[in-house]
Amino acid sequence: MLALAGCTTESRSPDAIREQTANATAAAKRDAKAVAQGVFEGLSRKGPVNINKATKEELLTLPGVSETTADAIIAGRPYSRSSELVRKHIVSKAEYDRIADRVVSTR
């Protein structure tokens, strides 16, 4: 994308080309940072978090789980299904959707 920023046939001012190139570079930098963070997160995962056995620190590794939510998860144990987090009003449906693929409830 960066290489094509100044390679069009239309006539543009050097300032416009510089601005477009700067914007493309900023977007690439932002995207590269997100990719690097995703790779790091993926490599550091050990598998799904068991909501019946996980420590508070393990629960805090889940996206959007705060200390209050982790404490509520621990207090609400045991769970026969991870979806009980929503039924018991510990997390919202939207919050659960963010962590659903990262939690299990085996005892």
C-alpha positions in Angstrom: 0.0 0.0 0.0 2.8 2.4 0.8 4.6 1.9 -2.5 1.5 2.8 -4.4 0.8 6.0 -2.5 2.6 8.2 -5.0 2.2 6.0 -8.1 -1.0 7.2 -9.7 -1.4 8.9 -13.1 -3.4 11.8 -11.8 -1.6 15.1 -11.2 -1.3 15.9 -7.5 0.8 18.3 -5.6 3.8 17.1 -3.7 2.0 18.2 -0.5 -1.0 16.0 -1.2 1.3 13.1 -2.0 3.3 13.7 1.2 0.1 13.8 3.2 -1.3 10.6 1.7 2.0 8.8 2.2 2.1 10.0 5.9 -1.5 8.8 6.4 -0.7 5.4 4.8 2.5 5.1 6.9 0.6 5.9 10.2 -2.1 3.3 9.3 0.6 0.6 8.6 2.3 1.4 11.9 -1.0 1.1 13.8 -1.9 -2.2 12.1 1.6 -3.6 12.6 1.4 -2.8 16.3 -2.0 -4.6 16.5 -0.6 -7.6 14.6 2.4 -7.8 16.9 0.2 -7.6 20.0 -2.0 -10.4 18.6 0.9 -12.6 17.9 2.3 -12.1 21.5 -1.2 -12.8 23.0 -1.6 -15.9 20.9 1.8 -17.3 21.8 1.3 -16.6 25.5 -2.1 -18.4 25.7 -2.0 -21.8 27.4 -5.5 -22.8 26.3 -9.0 -22.1 27.5 -9.4 -20.8 31.1 -11.5 -23.0 33.3 -13.9 -20.7 35.1 -14.4 -23.3 37.9 -10.7 -23.6 38.7 -8.9 -20.5 37.5 -7.2 -18.2 39.8 -8.1 -14.5 39.8 -4.9 -13.7 37.9 -5.9 -16.3 35.2 -9.4 -14.8 34.9 -7.9 -11.3 34.5 -6.1 -12.5 31.3 -9.5 -12.7 29.6 -10.5 -9.7 27.4 -12.5 -7.1 29.4 -12.5 -9.1 32.7 -11.9 -6.7 35.6 -10.9 -7.5 39.2 -14.6 -7.1 40.2 -15.8 -9.5 37.4 -13.1 -12.0 38.3 -14.2 -11.9 42.0 -17.8 -12.4 40.9 -16.9 -15.3 38.7 -15.0 -17.0 41.6 -17.9 -16.2 44.0 -20.5 -17.8 41.6 -18.8 -21.1 41.3 -19.4 -23.9 40.4 -20.7 -23.5 36.8 -22.0 -26.4 34.7 -21.7 -24.3 31.6 -19.7 -21.2 30.9 -22.8 -19.5 29.5 -24.1 -19.4 33.1 -21.9 -16.3 33.5 -24.6 -14.5 31.5 -27.6 -16.2 33.2 -26.2 -15.4 36.6 -25.7 -11.7 35.5 -21.9 -11.9 36.1 -21.1 -10.6 32.6 -23.3 -9.2 29.9 -24.0 -11.1 26.7 -21.6 -8.8 24.8 -18.9 -9.4 27.4 -19.5 -13.1 27.3 -19.3 -13.1 23.5 -15.7 -11.7 23.8 -14.5 -14.5 26.0 -16.8 -17.4 25.0 -14.1 -19.1 22.9 -11.5 -18.8 25.7 -13.4 -20.3 28.7 -14.5 -23.7 29.7 -16.4 -24.9 32.8 -15.2 -28.5 33.4 -15.0 -29.3 37.1 
